[in-house]
Amino acid sequence: MKFYNEQHEYYCGIDLHAKTMYVCIVDKVGKVLCHKNVPNKEALLRVIAPYRENLAIAVECMFCWYWLADVCAAEGITFVLGHALYMKAIHGGKAANDRIDSEKIAMLLKSGMLPKAFVYPAQQRGARDLMRRRLFFVHRRSELLAHVQMTFQQYNLPPPTTDLVHHKSRNELDIPFSDEAVVRMVETDLATIGHLTTQIHNLESFVTSQVKLKGEIGFNIALLRSVPGIGPVLSATIFYEIHDITRFPSVQDFVSYCRLIKPQKTSAGNPKAAVSGGVPKSEIITCAGHSPKRLCSLCAQQREKECTKLSAASILSQKHSQFSLIKSPELCTLSFYAELRGRLRNFMPTQLN
């Protein structure tokens, strides 16, 4: 957990909503200078105008923070994005409303106890959200494919052996149910699978056409594609999710970001339930390890290079089978981080296969 501890003259906490926001401004000694509901961007700029000199604005990370970060960047105001889950753990209380929450955010910011979240660069937010949407469609398609398999198994029938993602396999599938309702259900699943497959392919074509091996983004995409088994779509997904591997000072930071750290909570020596900090992100990273060849090649290269001094070096140097690698997202993530950090110094985009 990283806290924002920079010192300012004024601190502004905003409880942000889709259409309104509640603003609380305090000075460096904690005196509340302004505490009111604000309807829009123009009103916010008027409210903070007397305090803009050395002002920091903090807001909880929720779905509509993009525009506020952009306004702060355009106006030259320090913007801090608070980690929603960690903030809830710190300032939880019996009473909660917009007025109370905005003041708590301002006080956390002033006291250096505001857990930070990464403010993703505005230029690449759209591409990241697009790749996340593609992943959402892939998940929904997987659920539908599993439902078709389960429907056959419910009636003690052998499930389809062909890959229903392909149009030909869906058209040639024999639906051997006597109940018309079940037939219609399976047909609806297959039609939705076909529609999602079309949309996924369209998104992948768009992304691959936009990625050029020029500039910093092209360099990073090419760097990812140099890892055995990672292609254009997967490299774009990983890049836009991570943004820049160098923003993680150590492998521990990167593994924690991937939600692979199992936190420990104890009280008087007794363990308590702990929360990892959010939805696991390791899937995007470890999807590169679905093929045994990818992982074995990656870890073998890492063992040969010995290019980093990681606390997980003992893990990376162990002899492990192909299947044990697939079951270990931690190992895949460690190897992936070490591979990228090791190649940053000597990689050229022309090294693509």
C-alpha positions as CSV (number, residue, x, y, z in Angstrom):
1,M,0.0,0.0,0.0
2,K,1.5,3.3,-1.1
3,F,0.4,6.6,0.5
4,Y,0.5,10.1,-0.8
5,N,2.6,12.2,1.6
6,E,3.5,15.4,-0.3
7,Q,2.9,18.6,1.6
8,H,0.6,21.3,0.3
9,E,-0.9,24.5,1.5
10,Y,-4.5,23.4,0.8
11,Y,-6.1,20.0,0.5
12,C,-9.3,19.2,-1.4
13,G,-11.3,16.0,-0.9
14,I,-14.1,15.3,-3.4
15,D,-16.8,12.7,-3.0
16,L,-17.5,12.3,-6.7
17,H,-20.7,11.1,-8.4
18,A,-21.9,10.8,-11.9
19,K,-23.7,14.2,-11.9
20,T,-22.6,16.0,-8.7
21,M,-19.7,16.1,-6.3
22,Y,-19.3,17.2,-2.7
23,V,-16.2,19.3,-2.1
24,C,-14.3,19.8,1.1
25,I,-11.2,22.1,1.3
26,V,-8.9,22.2,4.4
27,D,-5.7,24.0,5.1
28,K,-2.5,22.6,6.3
29,V,-3.6,22.7,10.0
30,G,-6.9,20.9,9.2
31,K,-9.3,23.9,9.3
32,V,-12.3,23.4,7.0
33,L,-12.3,26.4,4.6
34,C,-15.1,25.2,2.2
35,H,-17.6,22.4,2.4
36,K,-20.4,22.3,-0.2
37,N,-22.1,20.4,-2.9
38,V,-20.9,21.3,-6.5
39,P,-22.9,20.6,-9.6
40,N,-20.4,20.7,-12.4
41,K,-16.8,21.5,-13.6
42,E,-17.3,25.2,-13.9
43,A,-18.7,25.5,-10.4
44,L,-15.8,23.4,-9.1
45,L,-13.2,25.7,-10.7
46,R,-15.0,28.7,-9.1
47,V,-15.0,27.0,-5.6
48,I,-11.3,26.2,-5.7
49,A,-10.2,29.5,-7.3
50,P,-9.1,31.2,-3.9
51,Y,-7.1,28.1,-2.9
52,R,-5.4,27.1,-6.2
53,E,-2.0,28.1,-5.0
54,N,-0.4,24.9,-3.9
55,L,-3.6,22.9,-3.9
56,A,-4.0,19.1,-4.1
57,I,-7.2,17.4,-5.1
58,A,-8.0,13.8,-4.1
59,V,-10.9,11.6,-5.2
60,E,-11.8,8.0,-4.6
61,C,-11.2,5.7,-7.6
62,M,-14.6,5.1,-9.2
63,F,-15.9,4.9,-12.7
64,C,-16.2,8.7,-13.5
65,W,-12.8,10.1,-12.4
66,Y,-11.4,10.5,-15.9
67,W,-12.8,14.0,-16.5
68,L,-11.6,15.3,-13.2
69,A,-8.1,14.1,-13.7
70,D,-8.1,15.8,-17.1
71,V,-9.3,19.0,-15.7
72,C,-6.6,19.0,-13.0
73,A,-4.0,18.3,-15.6
74,A,-5.2,21.1,-17.8
75,E,-5.3,23.6,-14.9
76,G,-2.0,22.5,-13.4
77,I,-3.5,21.2,-10.2
78,T,-2.1,18.2,-8.3
79,F,-4.5,15.3,-8.7
80,V,-4.4,12.2,-6.4
81,L,-6.5,9.1,-7.0
82,G,-7.3,7.2,-3.9
83,H,-7.5,3.4,-3.8
84,A,-11.2,2.7,-3.1
85,L,-10.8,-0.6,-1.2
86,Y,-7.9,0.6,1.0
87,M,-9.6,3.9,1.7
88,K,-12.7,2.1,2.9
89,A,-10.6,0.0,5.3
90,I,-9.0,3.1,6.7
91,H,-11.9,5.6,7.1
92,G,-14.9,3.2,7.7
93,G,-17.4,4.5,10.2
94,K,-21.0,4.1,11.4
95,A,-22.2,7.2,9.5
96,A,-21.5,7.8,5.8
97,N,-22.8,10.5,3.5
98,D,-21.3,12.8,0.8
99,R,-20.5,15.5,3.3
100,I,-18.7,13.2,5.7
101,D,-16.9,11.3,3.0
102,S,-15.5,14.4,1.3
103,E,-14.1,15.6,4.6
104,K,-12.6,12.2,5.4
105,I,-10.9,12.2,2.0
106,A,-9.5,15.7,2.6
107,M,-8.2,14.7,6.0
108,L,-6.6,11.5,4.7
109,L,-4.8,13.6,2.0
110,K,-3.6,16.1,4.6
111,S,-2.3,13.5,7.0
112,G,-0.5,11.5,4.4
113,M,-2.8,8.5,4.9
114,L,-4.4,8.4,1.5
115,P,-3.7,5.1,-0.3
116,K,-2.8,5.9,-3.9
117,A,-4.0,4.3,-7.1
118,F,-2.3,4.7,-10.5
119,V,-3.6,7.7,-12.6
120,Y,-3.6,6.1,-16.0
121,P,-2.4,8.5,-18.8
122,A,-5.3,10.1,-20.7
123,Q,-3.8,9.3,-24.1
124,Q,-4.1,5.5,-23.6
125,R,-7.2,5.2,-21.4
126,G,-9.4,4.5,-24.4
127,A,-7.2,1.7,-25.7
128,R,-7.0,0.1,-22.3
129,D,-10.7,0.2,-21.9
130,L,-11.1,-1.3,-25.4
131,M,-8.9,-4.2,-24.5
132,R,-10.7,-4.7,-21.2
133,R,-14.0,-4.8,-23.1
134,R,-12.6,-7.4,-25.5
135,L,-11.6,-9.5,-22.5
136,F,-15.2,-9.1,-21.1
137,F,-16.6,-10.4,-24.4
138,V,-14.1,-13.3,-24.3
139,H,-15.4,-14.2,-20.8
140,R,-19.0,-14.1,-21.8
141,R,-18.3,-16.3,-24.8
142,S,-16.5,-18.8,-22.6
143,E,-19.5,-18.9,-20.3
144,L,-21.8,-19.6,-23.3
145,L,-19.5,-22.3,-24.6
146,A,-19.5,-23.9,-21.1
147,H,-23.3,-23.7,-20.9
148,V,-23.7,-25.6,-24.2
149,Q,-21.4,-28.3,-22.9
150,M,-23.3,-28.5,-19.6
151,T,-26.7,-28.7,-21.4
152,F,-25.5,-31.8,-23.2
153,Q,-24.2,-33.3,-20.0
154,Q,-27.5,-32.6,-18.2
155,Y,-29.3,-35.0,-20.6
156,N,-26.5,-37.6,-20.4
157,L,-25.4,-36.9,-24.0
158,P,-21.8,-36.6,-25.2
159,P,-20.8,-33.0,-25.4
160,P,-19.6,-31.4,-28.7
161,T,-16.1,-32.3,-29.5
162,T,-15.5,-29.5,-32.1
163,D,-14.5,-25.9,-31.3
164,L,-17.8,-24.0,-31.4
165,V,-16.0,-20.7,-31.7
166,H,-15.7,-21.5,-35.4
167,H,-18.6,-20.8,-37.7
168,K,-18.4,-24.1,-39.5
169,S,-18.5,-26.1,-36.2
170,R,-21.6,-24.3,-35.0
171,N,-23.5,-24.9,-38.3
172,E,-22.6,-28.6,-38.3
173,L,-23.5,-29.2,-34.7
174,D,-26.3,-31.7,-34.3
175,I,-28.7,-30.7,-31.5
176,P,-30.3,-34.0,-30.4
177,F,-32.9,-32.7,-27.9
178,S,-36.5,-33.6,-28.2
179,D,-37.7,-30.6,-26.1
180,E,-38.1,-27.6,-28.4
181,A,-37.4,-25.2,-25.5
182,V,-33.9,-26.8,-25.0
183,V,-33.2,-26.7,-28.7
184,R,-34.1,-23.0,-28.8
185,M,-31.9,-22.3,-25.8
186,V,-28.9,-24.0,-27.4
187,E,-29.5,-22.2,-30.7
188,T,-29.6,-18.9,-28.8
189,D,-26.3,-19.7,-27.1
190,L,-24.7,-20.6,-30.5
191,A,-26.0,-17.5,-32.1
192,T,-24.7,-15.3,-29.3
193,I,-21.3,-17.1,-29.5
194,G,-21.2,-16.3,-33.2
195,H,-22.0,-12.6,-32.6
196,L,-19.4,-12.3,-29.8
197,T,-16.8,-14.0,-32.0
198,T,-17.4,-11.5,-34.7
199,Q,-17.1,-8.6,-32.4
200,I,-13.9,-10.0,-30.8
201,H,-12.3,-10.5,-34.2
202,N,-13.3,-6.9,-35.2
203,L,-11.7,-5.5,-32.0
204,E,-8.6,-7.6,-32.5
205,S,-8.2,-6.4,-36.1
206,F,-8.7,-2.8,-35.0
207,V,-6.1,-3.1,-32.3
208,T,-3.5,-4.8,-34.4
209,S,-4.0,-2.2,-37.2
210,Q,-3.4,0.6,-34.7
211,V,-0.2,-0.8,-33.2
212,K,2.8,0.5,-35.0
213,L,6.4,-0.3,-34.3
214,K,7.2,3.3,-33.8
215,G,7.7,5.5,-30.8
216,E,7.6,4.4,-27.1
217,I,4.3,2.5,-27.4
218,G,5.6,0.6,-30.5
219,F,8.8,-0.2,-28.7
220,N,7.0,-1.6,-25.6
221,I,4.6,-3.7,-27.8
222,A,7.6,-5.1,-29.7
223,L,9.3,-5.8,-26.4
224,L,6.4,-7.9,-25.3
225,R,6.1,-9.7,-28.6
226,S,9.7,-10.8,-28.2
227,V,8.6,-13.0,-25.3
228,P,8.0,-16.5,-26.8
229,G,4.3,-17.2,-27.3
230,I,3.0,-13.6,-27.0
231,G,1.4,-12.3,-30.2
232,P,-0.1,-8.9,-31.3
233,V,-3.4,-9.1,-29.4
234,L,-1.9,-10.5,-26.1
235,S,1.0,-8.0,-26.2
236,A,-1.4,-5.1,-26.6
237,T,-3.6,-6.4,-23.8
238,I,-0.6,-6.7,-21.4
239,F,0.9,-3.4,-22.4
240,Y,-2.3,-1.3,-22.0
241,E,-3.0,-2.9,-18.6
242,I,0.6,-2.5,-17.2
243,H,1.4,0.7,-19.2
244,D,5.1,0.7,-18.3
245,I,6.9,-2.1,-16.4
246,T,9.4,0.5,-15.0
247,R,6.7,2.0,-12.8
248,F,7.1,-1.1,-10.6
249,P,10.4,-0.6,-8.8
250,S,10.7,-4.2,-7.7
251,V,9.2,-7.6,-8.6
252,Q,7.3,-7.5,-5.3
253,D,5.5,-4.4,-6.4
254,F,4.6,-6.0,-9.7
255,V,3.4,-9.3,-8.1
256,S,1.3,-7.3,-5.6
257,Y,-0.3,-5.3,-8.5
258,C,-1.2,-8.7,-10.1
259,R,-3.0,-9.5,-6.8
260,L,-0.8,-12.6,-6.2
261,I,0.3,-11.5,-2.8
262,K,-1.6,-13.3,0.0
263,P,-1.7,-10.7,2.8
264,Q,-1.6,-11.8,6.4
265,K,-3.5,-10.2,9.3
266,T,-3.0,-11.2,12.9
267,S,-4.3,-10.0,16.2
268,A,-2.6,-11.3,19.4
269,G,-1.0,-13.9,17.3
270,N,-4.3,-15.2,15.8
271,P,-4.9,-15.0,12.0
272,K,-7.7,-12.9,10.7
273,A,-9.3,-12.8,7.3
274,A,-7.4,-10.6,4.8
275,V,-8.3,-9.0,1.5
276,S,-5.9,-9.0,-1.4
277,G,-6.8,-5.6,-2.6
278,G,-9.1,-6.1,-5.6
279,V,-10.0,-8.3,-8.5
280,P,-7.0,-10.5,-9.6
281,K,-5.2,-9.1,-12.6
282,S,-2.8,-12.1,-13.0
283,E,-5.1,-13.6,-15.6
284,I,-3.9,-11.0,-18.2
285,I,-0.3,-11.7,-17.4
286,T,-0.4,-15.5,-17.0
287,C,-2.5,-16.1,-20.1
288,A,0.9,-16.1,-21.7
289,G,1.5,-19.3,-19.8
290,H,-1.4,-21.3,-21.1
291,S,1.1,-23.1,-23.4
292,P,3.7,-25.2,-21.7
293,K,6.2,-24.2,-24.4
294,R,5.8,-20.5,-23.5
295,L,6.5,-20.9,-19.8
296,C,9.3,-23.4,-20.2
297,S,11.1,-21.2,-22.8
298,L,10.6,-18.1,-20.6
299,C,11.9,-19.7,-17.4
300,A,14.8,-21.5,-19.1
301,Q,16.0,-18.2,-20.6
302,Q,15.6,-16.5,-17.2
303,R,17.7,-19.2,-15.5
304,E,20.4,-18.9,-18.1
305,K,20.6,-15.1,-17.9
306,E,20.7,-14.6,-14.2
307,C,20.1,-11.0,-15.1
308,T,18.4,-9.8,-11.9
309,K,18.8,-10.2,-8.2
310,L,15.2,-11.0,-7.1
311,S,14.0,-12.3,-3.8
312,A,12.3,-15.0,-5.9
313,A,15.6,-16.1,-7.5
314,S,15.4,-19.4,-5.6
315,I,12.0,-20.0,-7.1
316,L,13.1,-19.2,-10.6
317,S,16.2,-21.4,-10.4
318,Q,14.2,-24.5,-9.3
319,K,13.6,-27.4,-11.7
320,H,9.9,-27.6,-12.4
321,S,7.8,-29.6,-14.9
322,Q,5.7,-28.0,-17.6
323,F,2.4,-28.7,-15.8
324,S,3.6,-27.3,-12.4
325,L,4.4,-24.0,-14.2
326,I,0.9,-23.7,-15.6
327,K,-0.5,-24.1,-12.1
328,S,1.8,-21.3,-10.7
329,P,0.7,-17.8,-11.8
330,E,3.2,-16.4,-9.3
331,L,6.1,-18.1,-11.1
332,C,4.9,-17.0,-14.5
333,T,4.5,-13.4,-13.3
334,L,8.0,-13.4,-11.7
335,S,9.5,-14.7,-14.8
336,F,7.6,-12.3,-17.0
337,Y,8.7,-9.3,-14.9
338,A,12.4,-10.4,-14.9
339,E,12.3,-11.0,-18.6
340,L,11.0,-7.5,-19.4
341,R,13.3,-5.8,-17.0
342,G,16.2,-7.7,-18.3
343,R,15.5,-6.9,-22.0
344,L,14.9,-3.2,-21.5
345,R,18.5,-2.4,-21.8
346,N,19.4,-4.3,-25.0
347,F,16.2,-5.0,-26.9
348,M,15.6,-3.7,-30.5
349,P,12.2,-3.9,-32.2
350,T,13.8,-5.6,-35.2
351,Q,14.3,-8.7,-33.0
352,L,10.7,-9.8,-33.7
353,N,10.1,-13.2,-35.0
